[in-house]
């Protein structure tokens, strides 16, 4: 059993963020703890929402945990709501990494070629800083474009452009990188570059330095599928699977979950993951 810390938002009326990730990682056999970055009433697509930034709480929690000697095998970071918060988390992750903790960063910033409401270009810079202390980052194509200062192309990338973007992500400082929701030479896929250095998860030379895994796009937008993907991926990495194997597993799980829940009337609430753990 691994000890994993989630640093992400907690949404009251939706199965997204921390709410989606906790049951998955627990089901996969890991002791899972949390440090919320904010309390959010509901997903933003409802048009009205309320957010409580928990930076003050986080600032008080971290010294207490250090004093008590709490340690983690892995940390996964998600949505950050302020520059101060991003700096705080980046510094904490850098310290933990020096102690041997594996750092996973999901640089949640935008989609569809645009930043989310409230995310600034300064926060993009800070997310680069956080990515520099990561063992693995998991941006979608939009976020990878912002991190690497690459123009967003609605039609996607060529394979050569994909390799260049993965190299640019690793040049930021992360040891490994995935790009989700990518389109490469007309194919919907997830692409990755494994580390050439020792990291906190298994690697096989046979997997290749770069890889591309196709998927069939299912119509409809479900909130929280990125969080589900991250949780399944990390859970399997911590259980000893390689990056390529874990990525394929996470992709297949997300596909099965969407297929089972495609008729849900309110997709903004996300997938009721506790009712679907049999698909993991």
C-alpha positions as CSV (number, residue, x, y, z in Angstrom):
1,X,0.0,0.0,0.0
2,X,1.3,3.4,-1.0
3,X,0.7,6.7,0.8
4,X,-0.6,9.3,-1.7
5,X,-1.5,12.9,-1.2
6,X,-4.0,14.7,-3.5
7,X,-3.7,18.5,-3.7
8,X,-6.8,19.5,-5.6
9,X,-10.2,21.2,-5.4
10,X,-13.2,19.8,-3.6
11,X,-16.5,20.4,-5.5
12,X,-19.7,20.0,-3.5
13,X,-22.2,19.3,-6.3
14,X,-20.3,17.1,-8.8
15,X,-18.1,14.0,-9.0
16,X,-15.0,15.9,-10.2
17,X,-11.6,16.8,-8.8
18,X,-10.8,15.3,-5.4
19,X,-14.3,13.7,-5.1
20,X,-13.7,11.6,-8.2
21,X,-10.1,10.7,-7.4
22,X,-10.3,9.5,-3.8
23,X,-12.6,6.5,-4.3
24,X,-10.6,5.3,-7.3
25,X,-7.2,5.4,-5.6
26,X,-8.6,3.8,-2.4
27,X,-10.2,1.0,-4.4
28,X,-6.9,0.4,-6.1
29,X,-5.3,-0.2,-2.7
30,X,-3.7,3.0,-1.7
31,X,-3.9,5.1,1.5
32,X,-5.1,8.4,0.1
33,X,-5.0,11.8,1.9
34,X,-6.0,15.2,0.8
35,X,-5.1,18.9,0.9
36,X,-7.9,20.9,-0.7
37,X,-6.9,23.9,-2.8
38,X,-10.5,25.3,-2.7
39,X,-14.1,24.4,-1.8
40,X,-16.3,24.9,-4.9
41,X,-20.1,24.8,-4.8
42,X,-20.5,23.2,-8.2
43,X,-18.8,23.0,-11.7
44,X,-18.6,26.3,-13.4
45,X,-20.7,25.3,-16.3
46,X,-23.9,25.9,-14.3
47,X,-23.2,29.6,-14.7
48,X,-23.4,30.4,-11.0
49,X,-20.9,29.2,-8.4
50,X,-19.2,30.0,-5.1
51,X,-15.5,29.4,-4.4
52,X,-13.7,29.4,-1.1
53,X,-9.9,29.7,-1.6
54,X,-8.2,27.6,1.1
55,X,-4.7,29.0,0.8
56,X,-4.7,30.2,4.4
57,X,-5.7,26.7,5.5
58,X,-2.9,25.1,3.4
59,X,-0.4,27.5,4.8
60,X,-1.2,26.3,8.3
61,X,-1.4,22.6,7.5
62,X,2.0,22.1,5.8
63,X,4.1,23.1,8.9
64,X,1.9,20.9,11.1
65,X,2.4,17.9,8.9
66,X,6.2,18.5,8.8
67,X,6.3,18.7,12.6
68,X,4.4,15.5,12.9
69,X,6.7,13.8,10.4
70,X,4.0,12.8,7.9
71,X,5.4,11.5,4.6
72,X,4.0,10.4,1.3
73,X,5.1,8.0,-1.5
74,X,3.4,10.2,-4.1
75,X,1.7,13.6,-4.5
76,X,-0.7,14.5,-7.2
77,X,-1.5,18.2,-7.8
78,X,-4.5,19.6,-9.7
79,X,-6.3,22.9,-9.9
80,X,-4.6,25.9,-8.3
81,X,-6.7,29.1,-7.6
82,X,-4.1,31.7,-7.0
83,X,-0.5,32.6,-7.6
84,X,0.3,32.4,-3.9
85,X,-1.2,28.9,-3.8
86,X,0.8,27.7,-6.8
87,X,4.0,29.0,-5.3
88,X,3.2,27.3,-1.9
89,X,2.5,23.9,-3.6
90,X,5.5,24.1,-5.9
91,X,7.8,24.7,-2.9
92,X,6.2,21.9,-0.9
93,X,6.5,19.5,-3.9
94,X,10.1,20.4,-4.5
95,X,10.9,19.7,-0.8
96,X,9.1,16.3,-0.9
97,X,10.8,15.3,-4.1
98,X,14.1,15.7,-2.5
99,X,12.9,13.2,0.1
100,X,12.1,10.7,-2.5
101,X,8.4,11.4,-3.1
102,X,7.1,10.9,-6.6
103,X,5.4,14.1,-7.9
104,X,2.6,13.9,-10.4
105,X,1.3,17.3,-11.8
106,X,-2.0,17.7,-13.7
107,X,-1.6,21.3,-14.8
108,X,-5.3,22.2,-15.0
109,X,-5.5,25.5,-16.8
110,X,-7.7,25.3,-19.9
111,X,-9.1,23.3,-22.8
112,X,-10.3,23.9,-26.4
113,X,-7.4,26.3,-27.0
114,X,-8.3,28.7,-24.2
115,X,-7.5,29.2,-20.5
116,X,-10.3,28.6,-18.0
117,X,-12.0,31.6,-16.5
118,X,-9.8,33.1,-13.8
119,X,-6.6,31.5,-14.9
120,X,-3.9,34.1,-15.8
121,X,-0.7,34.0,-17.8
122,X,1.2,34.4,-14.5
123,X,-0.4,31.2,-13.3
124,X,0.8,29.5,-16.5
125,X,4.3,30.6,-15.6
126,X,3.9,29.2,-12.1
127,X,2.6,25.9,-13.5
128,X,5.8,25.7,-15.5
129,X,7.6,26.1,-12.2
130,X,5.5,23.3,-10.6
131,X,6.1,21.1,-13.7
132,X,9.8,21.5,-13.2
133,X,9.7,19.5,-10.0
134,X,7.5,16.8,-11.4
135,X,8.3,13.2,-12.2
136,X,5.3,13.1,-14.6
137,X,3.0,15.9,-15.9
138,X,-0.4,15.2,-17.6
139,X,-1.5,18.2,-19.6
140,X,-4.2,18.1,-22.2
141,X,-3.2,19.5,-25.7
142,X,-4.3,23.0,-24.8
143,X,-2.3,23.0,-21.6
144,X,0.7,21.6,-23.3
145,X,0.5,24.4,-25.8
146,X,0.5,27.0,-23.0
147,X,3.3,25.3,-21.1
148,X,5.5,25.2,-24.2
149,X,4.5,28.5,-25.9
150,X,3.3,26.6,-28.9
151,X,0.4,27.9,-31.0
152,X,-2.8,25.9,-30.6
153,X,-3.9,24.1,-33.8
154,X,-7.6,23.0,-33.9
155,X,-6.6,20.2,-36.4
156,X,-3.9,18.9,-34.0
157,X,-0.3,18.0,-34.7
158,X,1.9,15.9,-36.9
159,X,4.0,13.2,-35.2
160,X,7.1,15.2,-35.6
161,X,5.4,18.2,-33.9
162,X,4.2,15.9,-31.1
163,X,7.7,14.7,-30.4
164,X,8.9,18.3,-30.4
165,X,6.2,19.2,-27.9
166,X,7.0,16.3,-25.6
167,X,10.7,17.2,-25.7
168,X,9.8,20.8,-24.8
169,X,7.7,19.6,-21.8
170,X,10.6,17.5,-20.6
171,X,13.0,20.5,-21.1
172,X,10.9,22.4,-18.5
173,X,12.2,19.9,-15.9
174,X,9.7,17.1,-15.6
175,X,11.1,13.7,-16.1
176,X,8.2,12.2,-18.0
177,X,5.2,13.7,-19.9
178,X,1.8,12.7,-21.3
179,X,-0.4,14.8,-23.5
180,X,-4.0,13.8,-23.3
181,X,-6.9,14.7,-25.7
182,X,-4.4,15.0,-28.5
183,X,-5.0,14.7,-32.3
184,X,-2.0,13.4,-34.1
185,X,-2.0,13.0,-37.9
186,X,-5.8,12.8,-37.6
187,X,-6.0,10.2,-34.9
188,X,-7.5,10.9,-31.4
189,X,-4.8,9.7,-29.0
190,X,-2.8,10.1,-25.8
191,X,1.0,10.5,-26.4
192,X,3.8,10.2,-24.0
193,X,7.5,10.3,-23.4
194,X,8.9,8.2,-20.6
195,X,11.8,9.3,-18.4
196,X,15.4,8.5,-19.3
197,X,16.2,8.9,-15.5
198,X,15.3,6.8,-12.5
199,X,11.8,7.7,-11.3
200,X,9.3,6.4,-8.8
201,X,7.5,4.0,-11.2
202,X,8.4,1.1,-13.4
203,X,9.8,1.7,-16.9
204,X,10.7,-0.7,-19.7
205,X,13.1,0.0,-22.6
206,X,10.8,-2.1,-24.8
207,X,8.0,0.5,-24.3
208,X,10.1,2.9,-26.4
209,X,11.0,6.5,-25.4
210,X,7.9,7.9,-27.1
211,X,4.5,6.3,-27.5
212,X,1.1,7.0,-29.0
213,X,-2.1,5.2,-28.0
214,X,-5.2,5.7,-30.1
215,X,-8.8,5.9,-28.7
216,X,-12.2,6.2,-30.2
217,X,-13.8,9.5,-29.3
218,X,-17.3,9.1,-27.7
219,X,-19.6,12.1,-28.3
220,X,-20.6,14.1,-25.3
221,X,-18.7,16.0,-22.6
222,X,-18.5,14.5,-19.2
223,X,-16.9,16.6,-16.4
224,X,-14.3,14.9,-14.3
225,X,-13.0,12.4,-16.9
226,X,-9.6,13.9,-16.7
227,X,-9.5,13.5,-12.9
228,X,-10.6,9.8,-13.4
229,X,-7.9,9.3,-16.0
230,X,-5.3,10.7,-13.6
231,X,-6.4,8.6,-10.6
232,X,-6.5,5.3,-12.6
233,X,-3.1,6.1,-14.2
234,X,-1.4,6.9,-10.9
235,X,-3.0,4.0,-9.1
236,X,-1.6,1.6,-11.6
237,X,1.8,3.3,-11.7
238,X,2.0,2.9,-7.9
239,X,1.0,-0.8,-8.3
240,X,4.0,-1.4,-10.5
241,X,2.8,-1.0,-14.1
242,X,4.8,1.0,-16.6
243,X,3.8,4.4,-17.9
244,X,2.6,3.0,-21.2
245,X,0.7,0.1,-19.6
246,X,-0.9,2.5,-17.0
247,X,-1.9,5.0,-19.7
248,X,-3.6,2.3,-21.8
249,X,-5.5,1.0,-18.7
250,X,-6.6,4.5,-17.7
251,X,-7.8,5.2,-21.3
252,X,-9.8,2.0,-21.4
253,X,-11.4,2.6,-17.9
254,X,-12.5,6.1,-18.9
255,X,-14.0,4.7,-22.1
256,X,-16.0,2.1,-20.2
257,X,-17.2,4.6,-17.7
258,X,-18.4,7.0,-20.4
259,X,-20.1,4.2,-22.3
260,X,-22.0,3.0,-19.2
261,X,-23.1,6.6,-18.2
262,X,-23.6,8.1,-21.6
263,X,-27.4,8.6,-21.0
264,X,-27.0,10.5,-17.7
265,X,-29.2,13.7,-18.1
266,X,-26.8,16.0,-16.2
267,X,-23.2,15.4,-17.4
268,X,-22.0,18.5,-15.5
269,X,-22.2,16.5,-12.3
270,X,-19.7,14.0,-13.7
271,X,-19.7,10.2,-13.4
272,X,-21.0,8.6,-10.2
273,X,-17.8,6.8,-9.7
274,X,-18.7,5.0,-6.5
275,X,-21.4,3.1,-8.5
276,X,-18.9,2.1,-11.2
277,X,-15.9,0.8,-9.3
278,X,-16.5,-2.6,-10.9
279,X,-15.2,-1.2,-14.1
280,X,-11.8,-0.3,-12.7
